[in-house]
Amino acid sequence: MDGGVTVVSNPVVSVRLTRTISSFEVPLRFNRGISIAELKRKLEMVVGTSPSSMDLELFSVSDKFLQKMDDNDALLGSYPVDDNCRIHVTDRSGQMNEFDDVSKVEKFELSDEAYEKRSESARSFMKKHRVGHFNEEEMAKKKAESAAREEEQKAAAAAISVGSRCKVQVTGQPTKLGTVMYVGTTDFKPGHWVGVKYDEPLGKHNGTVDGKQYFECENKYGGFVKPLSVTVGDFPEEDYGLDEM
């Protein structure tokens, strides 16, 4: 052995394809072992230009022009083609692919009246499924229900006083006992809220939310809940841990 190093490159290279009549880039993969003539035949299926009318230019990864790829007998791998290089196709025939010239496409227009009558139209679908502005009645109903719920929350908040002992019952969570520390609106969410200092570390914070302090307590002992989740009453604070040494 001569001790030399043999560099084996990936037989497949990924390139970006562009062409004169389109600003879109198309990602493609080719085997480095194919000839430029064969490459042009493959590109014909993509760009619609015949190989005889096709000029290819190679650009670097940073889109710097490297050289023309004009030797049909040369292998793709003989050119400095790296992954993410760009191959630009120029059509010397001067003809535009029929699908690229939208002026040749016959325009189909439908009157608003005819469109309204089409059973499969998007408008018909929206009416049937009450989507968008066709759902205004449903949206108004939900808005009214939301406003009514908020009025209930506001009324419940008015009956809760800071300093009261309370029981908090939120769906899906264990019942918690604590002391009311705050009642009113907040900056973090709309509506009325009750800030509670729990007897146990079952909360989320120390009375400060998003940098604003609403009340003080130890970390993880504070929480905010909606007024209807709070029941005020004579709930004595248990002496947690006093029976242990």
C-alpha positions as CSV (number, residue, x, y, z in Angstrom):
1,M,0.0,0.0,0.0
2,D,1.2,3.5,-0.8
3,G,-0.4,5.0,2.3
4,G,-2.4,7.5,0.2
5,V,-5.9,8.5,1.1
6,T,-8.8,7.8,-1.2
7,V,-11.8,10.1,-1.0
8,V,-15.1,8.5,-1.9
9,S,-17.9,11.0,-2.6
10,N,-21.5,10.2,-2.4
11,P,-22.7,8.8,-5.8
12,V,-25.9,10.8,-5.5
13,V,-26.0,14.6,-5.4
14,S,-28.9,16.9,-4.5
15,V,-29.2,20.1,-6.5
16,R,-31.5,23.1,-6.9
17,L,-33.0,23.5,-10.4
18,T,-34.0,26.9,-11.8
19,R,-34.9,28.1,-15.2
20,T,-35.2,31.4,-17.0
21,I,-39.0,31.6,-17.2
22,S,-39.7,30.7,-13.5
23,S,-38.5,32.0,-10.2
24,F,-39.2,28.7,-8.4
25,E,-36.4,26.4,-7.3
26,V,-37.0,22.6,-7.6
27,P,-35.0,20.2,-5.5
28,L,-33.7,17.2,-7.4
29,R,-31.3,14.3,-6.9
30,F,-29.1,12.8,-9.6
31,N,-26.4,10.1,-9.8
32,R,-23.0,11.6,-10.5
33,G,-22.3,8.8,-13.0
34,I,-24.8,10.0,-15.6
35,S,-23.7,12.0,-18.6
36,I,-24.8,15.6,-19.3
37,A,-26.8,14.3,-22.3
38,E,-28.7,11.9,-20.0
39,L,-29.1,14.7,-17.4
40,K,-30.8,16.9,-20.0
41,R,-33.2,14.1,-21.0
42,K,-34.2,13.8,-17.3
43,L,-34.6,17.5,-17.0
44,E,-36.8,17.6,-20.1
45,M,-39.5,15.8,-18.1
46,V,-39.3,18.6,-15.5
47,V,-39.0,21.8,-17.5
48,G,-40.5,20.7,-20.8
49,T,-37.5,21.9,-22.9
50,S,-36.0,19.6,-25.5
51,P,-32.3,18.6,-24.8
52,S,-31.2,20.1,-28.1
53,S,-32.5,23.6,-27.0
54,M,-31.2,23.3,-23.4
55,D,-28.2,25.2,-22.0
56,L,-27.1,24.3,-18.5
57,E,-25.1,26.6,-16.1
58,L,-23.7,25.5,-12.8
59,F,-23.8,27.7,-9.7
60,S,-22.3,27.2,-6.3
61,V,-24.1,26.7,-3.0
62,S,-23.9,30.5,-2.5
63,D,-25.2,31.0,-6.1
64,K,-21.9,32.0,-7.6
65,F,-21.5,31.1,-11.3
66,L,-19.0,28.3,-11.7
67,Q,-19.2,27.2,-15.4
68,K,-21.3,26.1,-18.2
69,M,-22.2,22.4,-18.5
70,D,-21.9,22.1,-22.3
71,D,-20.1,18.8,-22.8
72,N,-22.8,16.3,-23.4
73,D,-20.4,13.3,-23.2
74,A,-19.0,14.4,-19.8
75,L,-20.2,12.9,-16.6
76,L,-22.1,15.0,-14.1
77,G,-19.6,14.0,-11.5
78,S,-16.8,15.5,-13.6
79,Y,-18.2,19.0,-12.8
80,P,-17.8,20.5,-9.3
81,V,-21.3,19.6,-8.3
82,D,-21.9,19.6,-4.5
83,D,-25.1,19.1,-2.6
84,N,-27.3,22.2,-2.8
85,C,-25.5,23.6,-5.8
86,R,-27.8,25.2,-8.4
87,I,-28.3,24.1,-12.0
88,H,-29.9,26.8,-14.2
89,V,-31.7,25.8,-17.4
90,T,-31.9,28.2,-20.3
91,D,-34.3,27.4,-23.2
92,R,-32.7,28.6,-26.4
93,S,-35.8,27.8,-28.5
94,G,-37.4,30.9,-27.0
95,Q,-40.7,29.0,-26.5
96,M,-42.6,29.1,-23.3
97,N,-44.1,26.0,-21.9
98,E,-47.8,26.1,-22.5
99,F,-48.5,25.7,-18.8
100,D,-46.3,28.6,-17.8
101,D,-48.2,31.2,-20.0
102,V,-51.4,31.9,-18.1
103,S,-52.6,34.2,-20.8
104,K,-53.4,31.1,-22.9
105,V,-55.6,29.6,-20.3
106,E,-59.3,30.0,-20.9
107,K,-60.8,31.9,-18.0
108,F,-63.9,30.4,-16.4
109,E,-66.3,32.9,-14.9
110,L,-69.5,32.2,-13.0
111,S,-72.1,34.8,-12.1
112,D,-72.9,35.3,-8.4
113,E,-76.4,34.1,-9.0
114,A,-75.3,30.9,-10.6
115,Y,-72.6,30.4,-7.9
116,E,-75.3,30.7,-5.2
117,K,-77.3,28.0,-6.9
118,R,-74.5,25.5,-7.1
119,S,-75.1,22.8,-4.5
120,E,-71.4,21.9,-4.2
121,S,-70.1,25.5,-4.0
122,A,-68.0,26.6,-1.1
123,R,-70.7,29.1,-0.2
124,S,-73.3,26.2,0.0
125,F,-70.8,24.2,2.1
126,M,-70.3,27.2,4.5
127,K,-74.1,27.7,4.9
128,K,-74.7,24.0,5.5
129,H,-71.9,23.7,8.1
130,R,-72.4,27.2,9.6
131,V,-68.9,28.4,8.9
132,G,-67.6,32.0,8.9
133,H,-70.1,34.8,8.7
134,F,-72.9,32.2,8.2
135,N,-72.2,31.2,11.8
136,E,-73.0,34.7,13.2
137,E,-76.1,33.5,15.0
138,E,-74.1,30.8,16.8
139,M,-71.3,33.2,17.6
140,A,-73.8,35.7,19.0
141,K,-75.3,33.0,21.2
142,K,-71.9,31.9,22.5
143,K,-71.0,35.6,23.2
144,A,-74.2,36.0,25.2
145,E,-73.6,32.8,27.2
146,S,-70.1,34.0,27.9
147,A,-71.3,37.4,29.1
148,A,-73.9,35.7,31.3
149,R,-71.3,33.5,32.9
150,E,-69.0,36.4,33.6
151,E,-71.9,38.2,35.3
152,E,-72.3,35.2,37.5
153,Q,-68.6,35.3,38.3
154,K,-68.7,39.0,39.1
155,A,-71.7,38.5,41.4
156,A,-69.9,35.6,43.2
157,A,-66.7,37.8,43.5
158,A,-68.8,40.5,45.2
159,A,-69.7,38.0,48.0
160,I,-66.1,37.1,48.7
161,S,-64.0,39.1,51.2
162,V,-60.2,39.2,51.5
163,G,-59.2,37.4,54.7
164,S,-62.0,34.8,54.5
165,R,-61.4,31.1,54.9
166,C,-62.4,29.2,51.8
167,K,-62.7,25.9,50.0
168,V,-61.6,25.7,46.4
169,Q,-63.2,23.1,44.1
170,V,-61.9,23.0,40.5
171,T,-63.0,20.2,38.1
172,G,-60.3,17.6,37.9
173,Q,-58.4,18.8,40.9
174,P,-58.5,17.9,44.6
175,T,-60.4,20.1,47.0
176,K,-58.1,22.7,48.6
177,L,-58.5,24.8,51.7
178,G,-57.0,28.2,52.1
179,T,-57.4,31.9,52.8
180,V,-58.7,34.6,50.3
181,M,-55.9,37.0,49.6
182,Y,-57.2,38.9,46.6
183,V,-60.5,39.5,44.8
184,G,-60.9,41.4,41.5
185,T,-59.6,41.7,38.0
186,T,-56.1,40.9,36.9
187,D,-53.7,41.8,34.1
188,F,-53.0,38.2,33.1
189,K,-56.5,37.2,32.0
190,P,-59.9,39.0,31.6
191,G,-62.7,38.7,34.1
192,H,-62.9,38.4,37.9
193,W,-60.5,36.2,39.9
194,V,-59.9,35.2,43.5
195,G,-56.3,34.9,44.8
196,V,-55.9,32.2,47.4
197,K,-53.1,31.3,49.8
198,Y,-53.5,27.5,50.2
199,D,-52.9,25.7,53.5
200,E,-50.6,23.3,51.6
201,P,-48.1,23.8,48.8
202,L,-50.7,23.0,46.1
203,G,-50.5,26.3,44.2
204,K,-48.5,27.6,41.3
205,H,-46.8,30.7,42.6
206,N,-46.2,33.1,45.5
207,G,-48.9,35.6,44.7
208,T,-47.0,37.2,41.8
209,V,-48.0,36.5,38.2
210,D,-46.2,37.8,35.1
211,G,-44.1,40.1,37.3
212,K,-47.1,41.7,39.1
213,Q,-47.6,41.1,42.8
214,Y,-51.2,40.6,43.8
215,F,-50.6,39.2,47.3
216,E,-47.8,37.6,49.3
217,C,-47.3,34.0,50.3
218,E,-44.7,31.3,50.2
219,N,-43.9,29.9,46.7
220,K,-46.3,27.2,45.5
221,Y,-48.9,28.2,48.1
222,G,-50.6,30.8,45.8
223,G,-53.2,30.3,43.1
224,F,-55.9,32.2,41.2
225,V,-59.3,30.6,40.6
226,K,-62.7,31.8,39.3
227,P,-65.1,33.1,42.0
228,L,-67.7,30.3,41.4
229,S,-65.0,27.8,42.3
230,V,-64.6,29.3,45.8
231,T,-66.8,28.6,48.8
232,V,-66.3,30.9,51.8
233,G,-67.0,29.4,55.2
234,D,-65.6,28.4,58.5
235,F,-62.9,26.1,57.3
236,P,-60.4,25.7,60.1
237,E,-56.7,25.5,59.2
238,E,-55.3,22.1,60.0
239,D,-52.1,21.8,62.0
240,Y,-50.1,20.0,59.3
241,G,-47.1,18.2,60.7
242,L,-47.6,19.1,64.4
243,D,-48.2,15.5,65.3
244,E,-44.7,14.5,64.0
245,M,-41.3,15.3,65.3
